[in-house]
Amino acid sequence: MISGRYRTLFTVAAAALLWLFAAAHPASAAPPDSAQIVIKDFMFAPNSLTIKAGSTVTWANKDDEPHSVVSDTGLFRSGAVDTDESFSFKFDKPGTYHFTCSIHPRMVGTIVVE
Amino acid sequence: MSDDKLLQSRRNALKCMAYGGAGTLFVLAGGVFTPLDLARAADDKPGTARLGKPLFVQISDTHIGFNKDANPDVNGTLTQTIDIVNAMAAQPALIIHTGDITHLSRAAEFDQAQQMLSGLRTTELHTVPGEHDTQDPTVTEYFNRFGKASGNKGYYSFDHAGVHFIALINVLQFKPGGLGTLGDEQLAWVTADLKARSSSTPIVVFAHMPLWTIYEPWGWGTGDADQLMQPLRRFGSVTVLNGHIHQIVQKVEGNMTFHTARSTAYPQPVAGEGAGPAPLKVPADQLPRMLGVTSVSVVKHPSSMAMTDTTLA
Protein backbone atom coordinates (compact mmCIF):
# COMPACT_ATOMS: atom_id res chain seq x y z
CA MET A 1 0.00 0.00 0.00
CA ILE A 2 1.30 3.43 -0.92
CA SER A 3 1.79 5.70 2.07
CA GLY A 4 -0.12 8.98 2.31
CA ARG A 5 3.06 10.91 1.60
CA TYR A 6 3.79 9.08 -1.63
CA ARG A 7 0.19 9.39 -2.63
CA THR A 8 0.44 13.15 -2.18
CA LEU A 9 3.65 13.29 -4.20
CA PHE A 10 2.06 11.19 -6.90
CA THR A 11 -0.96 13.49 -7.01
CA VAL A 12 1.25 16.56 -7.22
CA ALA A 13 3.34 15.01 -9.99
CA ALA A 14 0.21 13.98 -11.88
CA ALA A 15 -1.23 17.46 -11.52
CA ALA A 16 2.04 19.01 -12.72
CA LEU A 17 2.09 16.70 -15.75
CA LEU A 18 -1.52 17.51 -16.49
CA TRP A 19 -0.77 21.21 -16.19
CA LEU A 20 2.25 20.91 -18.53
CA PHE A 21 0.15 18.99 -21.00
CA ALA A 22 -2.66 21.52 -20.82
CA ALA A 23 -0.23 24.41 -21.20
CA ALA A 24 1.46 22.78 -24.18
CA HIS A 25 -1.80 21.76 -25.83
CA PRO A 26 -4.40 24.32 -24.84
CA ALA A 27 -6.77 23.24 -27.60
CA SER A 28 -6.98 19.72 -26.30
CA ALA A 29 -7.73 20.75 -22.70
CA ALA A 30 -11.33 20.30 -21.66
CA PRO A 31 -13.11 23.69 -21.86
CA PRO A 32 -14.23 25.02 -18.51
CA ASP A 33 -17.88 24.45 -17.83
CA SER A 34 -20.35 27.21 -18.12
CA ALA A 35 -23.75 27.39 -16.55
CA GLN A 36 -26.71 29.71 -16.80
CA ILE A 37 -29.16 30.96 -14.23
CA VAL A 38 -32.32 32.57 -15.56
CA ILE A 39 -33.91 35.39 -13.58
CA LYS A 40 -37.65 35.29 -14.11
CA ASP A 41 -40.69 36.17 -11.99
CA PHE A 42 -38.44 37.49 -9.19
CA MET A 43 -36.63 34.16 -8.84
CA PHE A 44 -33.24 32.70 -9.70
CA ALA A 45 -33.77 29.48 -11.65
CA PRO A 46 -32.11 27.32 -10.58
CA ASN A 47 -31.43 28.98 -7.25
CA SER A 48 -28.79 26.42 -6.39
CA LEU A 49 -26.07 25.16 -8.70
CA THR A 50 -23.00 22.93 -8.39
CA ILE A 51 -20.14 23.61 -10.79
CA LYS A 52 -16.45 22.76 -11.25
CA ALA A 53 -13.76 25.27 -10.30
CA GLY A 54 -12.94 27.48 -13.26
CA SER A 55 -16.49 27.51 -14.55
CA THR A 56 -18.34 30.65 -15.49
CA VAL A 57 -21.90 31.30 -14.41
CA THR A 58 -24.09 33.67 -16.42
CA TRP A 59 -27.22 35.20 -14.93
CA ALA A 60 -29.73 36.28 -17.60
CA ASN A 61 -32.56 38.63 -16.63
CA LYS A 62 -35.87 37.81 -18.35
CA ASP A 63 -38.05 40.03 -16.14
CA ASP A 64 -39.42 43.48 -16.98
CA GLU A 65 -37.74 44.66 -13.79
CA PRO A 66 -33.99 45.09 -13.28
CA HIS A 67 -32.26 42.71 -10.91
CA SER A 68 -28.74 42.35 -9.59
CA VAL A 69 -26.40 39.59 -8.48
CA VAL A 70 -24.38 40.40 -5.39
CA SER A 71 -22.13 38.02 -3.47
CA ASP A 72 -22.69 37.93 0.30
CA THR A 73 -18.93 38.24 0.79
CA GLY A 74 -18.41 41.06 -1.70
CA LEU A 75 -16.64 38.78 -4.21
CA PHE A 76 -18.83 40.02 -7.07
CA ARG A 77 -21.43 42.73 -7.64
CA SER A 78 -23.18 42.98 -10.99
CA GLY A 79 -24.70 46.43 -10.87
CA ALA A 80 -28.24 46.73 -12.22
CA VAL A 81 -28.97 44.05 -14.83
CA ASP A 82 -31.87 45.27 -16.94
CA THR A 83 -34.34 43.25 -19.00
CA ASP A 84 -32.53 40.92 -21.45
CA GLU A 85 -29.13 41.85 -20.06
CA SER A 86 -26.83 39.37 -18.34
CA PHE A 87 -23.93 39.20 -15.92
CA SER A 88 -21.16 36.57 -15.77
CA PHE A 89 -18.65 35.58 -13.12
CA LYS A 90 -15.89 32.95 -13.23
CA PHE A 91 -15.51 30.87 -10.08
CA ASP A 92 -11.87 29.86 -9.65
CA LYS A 93 -11.86 28.52 -6.13
CA PRO A 94 -13.89 25.71 -4.58
CA GLY A 95 -16.35 26.80 -1.95
CA THR A 96 -19.96 27.75 -1.31
CA TYR A 97 -21.03 31.15 -2.58
CA HIS A 98 -24.29 32.77 -1.53
CA PHE A 99 -25.72 35.60 -3.60
CA THR A 100 -28.73 37.86 -3.55
CA CYS A 101 -30.49 40.50 -5.66
CA SER A 102 -29.76 43.81 -3.97
CA ILE A 103 -32.89 45.35 -5.51
CA HIS A 104 -35.18 42.54 -4.30
CA PRO A 105 -33.22 40.96 -1.46
CA ARG A 106 -35.66 38.14 -0.84
CA MET A 107 -34.24 36.68 -4.08
CA VAL A 108 -31.34 34.48 -2.99
CA GLY A 109 -29.25 31.66 -4.46
CA THR A 110 -26.18 29.51 -3.90
CA ILE A 111 -23.30 28.34 -6.11
CA VAL A 112 -21.27 25.35 -4.91
CA VAL A 113 -17.85 25.16 -6.58
CA GLU A 114 -16.13 21.76 -6.42
CA MET B 1 -69.12 50.76 9.44
CA SER B 2 -72.63 51.52 8.20
CA ASP B 3 -73.47 51.12 4.54
CA ASP B 4 -73.84 54.89 4.24
CA LYS B 5 -70.41 55.49 5.66
CA LEU B 6 -68.96 52.72 3.56
CA LEU B 7 -70.52 54.27 0.48
CA GLN B 8 -69.22 57.66 1.52
CA SER B 9 -65.70 56.41 1.98
CA ARG B 10 -65.91 54.54 -1.30
CA ARG B 11 -67.04 57.75 -2.98
CA ASN B 12 -64.09 59.57 -1.46
CA ALA B 13 -61.76 56.82 -2.55
CA LEU B 14 -63.12 57.02 -6.07
CA LYS B 15 -62.79 60.80 -5.98
CA CYS B 16 -59.14 60.39 -5.03
CA MET B 17 -58.64 57.84 -7.78
CA ALA B 18 -60.10 60.28 -10.28
CA TYR B 19 -57.06 62.44 -9.70
CA GLY B 20 -54.39 60.00 -9.12
CA GLY B 21 -51.08 60.96 -10.59
CA ALA B 22 -48.78 63.84 -10.12
CA GLY B 23 -48.02 64.10 -6.45
CA THR B 24 -49.26 64.69 -2.98
CA LEU B 25 -49.61 68.00 -1.21
CA PHE B 26 -49.27 67.72 2.54
CA VAL B 27 -51.12 70.08 4.81
CA LEU B 28 -50.45 69.88 8.52
CA ALA B 29 -53.93 69.94 10.06
CA GLY B 30 -54.91 69.06 13.61
CA GLY B 31 -51.37 67.93 14.26
CA VAL B 32 -51.57 65.42 11.47
CA PHE B 33 -50.35 65.82 7.94
CA THR B 34 -53.20 65.11 5.57
CA PRO B 35 -52.53 64.26 1.95
CA LEU B 36 -54.59 66.12 -0.61
CA ASP B 37 -54.76 65.58 -4.30
CA LEU B 38 -52.66 68.23 -6.02
CA ALA B 39 -54.98 68.62 -8.99
CA ARG B 40 -57.84 69.08 -6.55
CA ALA B 41 -55.90 71.69 -4.62
CA ALA B 42 -55.18 73.51 -7.86
CA ASP B 43 -58.84 73.36 -8.98
CA ASP B 44 -60.47 74.22 -5.70
CA LYS B 45 -59.39 77.72 -4.78
CA PRO B 46 -61.40 77.99 -1.51
CA GLY B 47 -60.23 74.51 -0.60
CA THR B 48 -56.65 75.53 -1.24
CA ALA B 49 -57.02 78.55 1.01
CA ARG B 50 -58.48 76.37 3.73
CA LEU B 51 -55.48 74.09 3.45
CA GLY B 52 -52.97 76.85 3.97
CA LYS B 53 -49.63 77.45 2.37
CA PRO B 54 -47.98 74.34 0.99
CA LEU B 55 -44.95 73.45 3.06
CA PHE B 56 -43.45 70.92 0.69
CA VAL B 57 -44.19 68.64 -2.22
CA GLN B 58 -43.10 65.01 -2.20
CA ILE B 59 -41.98 63.57 -5.52
CA SER B 60 -41.05 59.90 -5.62
CA ASP B 61 -39.91 57.03 -7.80
CA THR B 62 -39.17 59.02 -10.93
CA HIS B 63 -37.19 56.00 -12.29
CA ILE B 64 -35.43 58.03 -14.98
CA GLY B 65 -34.02 55.49 -17.44
CA PHE B 66 -37.05 53.19 -17.36
CA ASN B 67 -38.36 52.62 -20.90
CA LYS B 68 -40.56 49.52 -20.84
CA ASP B 69 -44.21 49.13 -21.83
CA ALA B 70 -45.58 50.25 -18.46
CA ASN B 71 -44.42 53.79 -19.38
CA PRO B 72 -42.12 54.36 -22.36
CA ASP B 73 -41.90 58.09 -21.49
CA VAL B 74 -40.93 58.60 -17.86
CA ASN B 75 -39.28 61.89 -18.78
CA GLY B 76 -42.62 63.08 -20.12
CA THR B 77 -44.56 62.15 -17.00
CA LEU B 78 -41.93 63.78 -14.77
CA THR B 79 -42.18 66.92 -16.89
CA GLN B 80 -45.96 66.90 -16.43
CA THR B 81 -45.45 66.49 -12.70
CA ILE B 82 -43.04 69.41 -12.56
CA ASP B 83 -45.49 71.53 -14.58
CA ILE B 84 -48.26 70.75 -12.07
CA VAL B 85 -46.06 71.73 -9.13
CA ASN B 86 -44.85 74.88 -10.88
CA ALA B 87 -48.47 75.84 -11.57
CA MET B 88 -49.44 75.78 -7.89
CA ALA B 89 -50.65 79.25 -6.91
CA ALA B 90 -48.64 79.15 -3.70
CA GLN B 91 -45.27 77.53 -4.27
CA PRO B 92 -44.09 75.01 -1.69
CA ALA B 93 -41.07 76.01 0.37
CA LEU B 94 -39.25 72.79 -0.48
CA ILE B 95 -39.33 69.63 -2.52
CA ILE B 96 -38.64 66.19 -1.10
CA HIS B 97 -37.72 63.28 -3.39
CA THR B 98 -38.14 59.94 -1.64
CA GLY B 99 -35.87 57.94 -3.91
CA ASP B 100 -35.60 55.78 -6.98
CA ILE B 101 -34.61 58.95 -8.75
CA THR B 102 -33.09 56.69 -11.43
CA HIS B 103 -33.94 53.20 -12.65
CA LEU B 104 -30.45 51.66 -12.98
CA SER B 105 -28.12 53.99 -11.00
CA ARG B 106 -26.43 55.05 -14.23
CA ALA B 107 -24.62 58.38 -14.50
CA ALA B 108 -26.60 59.50 -17.55
CA GLU B 109 -29.87 58.78 -15.72
CA PHE B 110 -28.81 60.85 -12.72
CA ASP B 111 -27.71 63.67 -15.02
CA GLN B 112 -31.05 63.63 -16.81
CA ALA B 113 -33.00 63.57 -13.52
CA GLN B 114 -30.98 66.44 -12.06
CA GLN B 115 -31.46 68.51 -15.15
CA MET B 116 -35.21 67.92 -15.10
CA LEU B 117 -35.62 68.57 -11.36
CA SER B 118 -33.76 71.85 -11.76
CA GLY B 119 -36.84 72.99 -13.72
CA LEU B 120 -38.84 73.17 -10.48
CA ARG B 121 -39.61 76.74 -9.42
CA THR B 122 -38.95 75.67 -5.85
CA THR B 123 -35.21 75.16 -5.80
CA GLU B 124 -34.70 73.64 -2.34
CA LEU B 125 -34.55 69.89 -2.98
CA HIS B 126 -33.99 67.22 -0.32
CA THR B 127 -33.46 63.60 -1.33
CA VAL B 128 -32.99 60.09 -0.01
CA PRO B 129 -31.86 57.24 -2.27
CA GLY B 130 -33.93 54.25 -3.29
CA GLU B 131 -32.42 50.84 -3.96
CA HIS B 132 -32.53 51.64 -7.69
CA ASP B 133 -30.14 54.54 -6.97
CA THR B 134 -27.50 52.45 -5.21
CA GLN B 135 -26.84 49.64 -7.69
CA ASP B 136 -23.69 50.95 -9.35
CA PRO B 137 -20.76 48.75 -8.31
CA THR B 138 -19.11 51.44 -6.18
CA VAL B 139 -22.39 53.01 -4.90
CA THR B 140 -21.04 56.47 -5.70
CA GLU B 141 -23.29 57.92 -8.41
CA TYR B 142 -26.02 58.96 -5.94
CA PHE B 143 -23.65 60.22 -3.25
CA ASN B 144 -21.49 62.19 -5.69
CA ARG B 145 -24.58 64.22 -6.56
CA PHE B 146 -26.76 64.20 -3.44
CA GLY B 147 -24.42 63.10 -0.64
CA LYS B 148 -23.37 66.53 0.59
CA ALA B 149 -26.35 67.08 2.94
CA SER B 150 -25.49 63.91 4.86
CA GLY B 151 -21.70 63.83 4.61
CA ASN B 152 -22.23 60.82 2.33
CA LYS B 153 -23.99 58.88 5.09
CA GLY B 154 -27.45 59.12 3.51
CA TYR B 155 -29.20 60.38 6.66
CA TYR B 156 -29.53 63.97 7.90
CA SER B 157 -31.97 66.41 9.45
CA PHE B 158 -32.97 70.03 8.93
CA ASP B 159 -35.59 72.52 10.09
CA HIS B 160 -38.03 74.61 8.15
CA ALA B 161 -40.85 76.83 9.43
CA GLY B 162 -40.72 75.18 12.85
CA VAL B 163 -41.00 71.69 11.41
CA HIS B 164 -38.14 69.25 11.99
CA PHE B 165 -37.35 67.04 8.98
CA ILE B 166 -35.42 63.78 9.23
CA ALA B 167 -34.13 62.04 6.09
CA LEU B 168 -33.27 58.35 6.52
CA ILE B 169 -31.66 55.69 4.34
CA ASN B 170 -32.96 52.11 4.46
CA VAL B 171 -31.77 50.63 1.17
CA LEU B 172 -28.12 49.77 1.79
CA GLN B 173 -28.51 46.68 3.94
CA PHE B 174 -31.36 44.22 3.95
CA LYS B 175 -32.69 41.75 6.46
CA PRO B 176 -32.79 38.15 5.27
CA GLY B 177 -36.11 37.97 3.44
CA GLY B 178 -35.79 41.45 2.03
CA LEU B 179 -36.97 44.12 4.46
CA GLY B 180 -35.00 47.35 4.50
CA THR B 181 -32.68 48.17 7.39
CA LEU B 182 -31.78 51.40 9.14
CA GLY B 183 -28.93 49.93 11.16
CA ASP B 184 -27.66 50.64 14.67
CA GLU B 185 -25.51 53.64 13.75
CA GLN B 186 -28.36 55.49 12.06
CA LEU B 187 -30.82 54.58 14.83
CA ALA B 188 -28.43 55.93 17.48
CA TRP B 189 -28.05 59.13 15.45
CA VAL B 190 -31.78 59.69 15.04
CA THR B 191 -32.44 59.03 18.73
CA ALA B 192 -29.85 61.65 19.65
CA ASP B 193 -31.18 64.04 17.01
CA LEU B 194 -34.71 63.85 18.46
CA LYS B 195 -33.61 64.17 22.07
CA ALA B 196 -33.07 67.93 21.83
CA ARG B 197 -36.51 68.65 20.29
CA SER B 198 -39.57 69.61 22.27
CA SER B 199 -42.55 67.26 21.98
CA SER B 200 -44.59 69.99 20.33
CA THR B 201 -42.25 70.20 17.32
CA PRO B 202 -43.94 68.73 14.24
CA ILE B 203 -41.72 65.98 12.86
CA VAL B 204 -41.53 64.80 9.26
CA VAL B 205 -39.55 61.60 8.66
CA PHE B 206 -38.88 60.43 5.12
CA ALA B 207 -37.13 57.42 3.62
CA HIS B 208 -37.50 55.39 0.45
CA MET B 209 -38.81 52.05 1.69
CA PRO B 210 -41.89 52.05 3.92
CA LEU B 211 -41.06 52.48 7.61
CA TRP B 212 -43.83 50.10 8.55
CA THR B 213 -44.45 46.64 7.22
CA ILE B 214 -46.95 46.77 4.38
CA TYR B 215 -46.15 43.41 2.77
CA GLU B 216 -43.22 41.40 4.03
CA PRO B 217 -43.00 38.83 1.18
CA TRP B 218 -42.15 41.69 -1.20
CA GLY B 219 -39.87 43.41 1.27
CA TRP B 220 -42.30 46.34 1.67
CA GLY B 221 -41.13 47.40 5.10
CA THR B 222 -38.11 48.12 7.28
CA GLY B 223 -36.96 45.37 9.64
CA ASP B 224 -35.76 47.60 12.48
CA ALA B 225 -38.32 50.42 12.12
CA ASP B 226 -39.75 49.62 15.57
CA GLN B 227 -36.61 51.06 17.10
CA LEU B 228 -37.22 54.29 15.20
CA MET B 229 -40.82 54.56 16.46
CA GLN B 230 -39.79 54.54 20.13
CA PRO B 231 -38.10 57.98 20.19
CA LEU B 232 -40.84 59.37 17.90
CA ARG B 233 -43.81 58.41 20.11
CA ARG B 234 -43.64 61.38 22.48
CA PHE B 235 -44.11 63.91 19.67
CA GLY B 236 -47.52 65.44 19.06
CA SER B 237 -47.30 65.37 15.27
CA VAL B 238 -45.25 62.84 13.33
CA THR B 239 -45.55 62.34 9.59
CA VAL B 240 -43.72 59.38 8.05
CA LEU B 241 -43.34 59.48 4.27
CA ASN B 242 -42.07 56.85 1.86
CA GLY B 243 -42.07 55.87 -1.77
CA HIS B 244 -41.02 52.48 -3.14
CA ILE B 245 -44.40 50.83 -3.67
CA HIS B 246 -45.72 53.19 -6.39
CA GLN B 247 -49.17 53.56 -4.84
CA ILE B 248 -50.75 55.26 -1.88
CA VAL B 249 -51.10 53.33 1.33
CA GLN B 250 -51.80 55.22 4.50
CA LYS B 251 -52.27 54.50 8.17
CA VAL B 252 -52.69 56.61 11.27
CA GLU B 253 -51.43 55.37 14.61
CA GLY B 254 -51.79 57.73 17.55
CA ASN B 255 -50.05 60.96 16.56
CA MET B 256 -48.26 59.33 13.65
CA THR B 257 -49.44 59.42 10.07
CA PHE B 258 -47.79 57.04 7.61
CA HIS B 259 -48.13 57.73 3.92
CA THR B 260 -46.55 56.24 0.80
CA ALA B 261 -46.45 58.27 -2.41
CA ARG B 262 -47.30 57.44 -5.97
CA SER B 263 -44.55 57.19 -8.55
CA THR B 264 -44.24 59.67 -11.39
CA ALA B 265 -43.08 56.80 -13.64
CA TYR B 266 -45.25 53.67 -13.44
CA PRO B 267 -47.67 51.95 -11.08
CA GLN B 268 -47.01 48.66 -9.28
CA PRO B 269 -49.50 45.94 -8.39
CA VAL B 270 -51.19 45.91 -5.02
CA ALA B 271 -49.44 43.70 -2.49
CA GLY B 272 -49.35 40.04 -3.43
CA GLU B 273 -50.84 40.30 -6.93
CA GLY B 274 -48.43 38.58 -9.28
CA ALA B 275 -44.91 37.21 -8.93
CA GLY B 276 -43.45 40.40 -7.53
CA PRO B 277 -43.51 44.20 -7.55
CA ALA B 278 -42.93 44.51 -11.32
CA PRO B 279 -44.03 47.51 -13.37
CA LEU B 280 -47.78 47.29 -13.85
CA LYS B 281 -48.95 47.81 -17.41
CA VAL B 282 -52.31 49.55 -17.58
CA PRO B 283 -54.24 50.99 -20.55
CA ALA B 284 -52.63 54.25 -21.67
CA ASP B 285 -55.64 56.36 -20.69
CA GLN B 286 -55.49 55.01 -17.13
CA LEU B 287 -51.78 55.61 -16.56
CA PRO B 288 -51.93 59.35 -15.74
CA ARG B 289 -54.42 58.62 -12.97
CA MET B 290 -51.97 56.26 -11.33
CA LEU B 291 -49.00 58.63 -11.30
CA GLY B 292 -48.64 61.62 -9.03
CA VAL B 293 -47.12 63.71 -6.27
CA THR B 294 -47.98 64.59 -2.68
CA SER B 295 -48.09 68.09 -1.27
CA VAL B 296 -48.09 69.07 2.40
CA SER B 297 -49.33 72.34 3.85
CA VAL B 298 -49.35 73.87 7.28
CA VAL B 299 -52.94 74.80 8.08
CA LYS B 300 -52.62 76.34 11.50
CA HIS B 301 -49.04 76.09 12.46
CA PRO B 302 -47.96 74.18 14.34
CA SER B 303 -51.18 72.40 15.12
CA SER B 304 -52.38 71.29 11.74
CA MET B 305 -51.06 69.96 8.48
CA ALA B 306 -52.80 68.49 5.45
CA MET B 307 -51.66 66.31 2.59
CA THR B 308 -52.86 66.45 -0.98
CA ASP B 309 -52.24 63.69 -3.51
CA THR B 310 -52.33 64.84 -7.09
CA THR B 311 -52.33 62.78 -10.25
CA LEU B 312 -51.37 63.62 -13.80
CA ALA B 313 -54.95 63.31 -15.00
Interface residues (C-beta under 8 A of the other chain):
Chain A: D41 F42 M43 D63 D64 E65 P66 S68 R77 S78 G79 A80 D82 T83 T100 S102 I103 H104 P105 R106 M107 V108
Chain B: K68 D69 A70 H103 L104 S105 R106 E131 H132 T134 Q135 D136 P137 F174 K175 P176 G177 G178 P217 W218 G219 A275 G276 P277 A278 P279
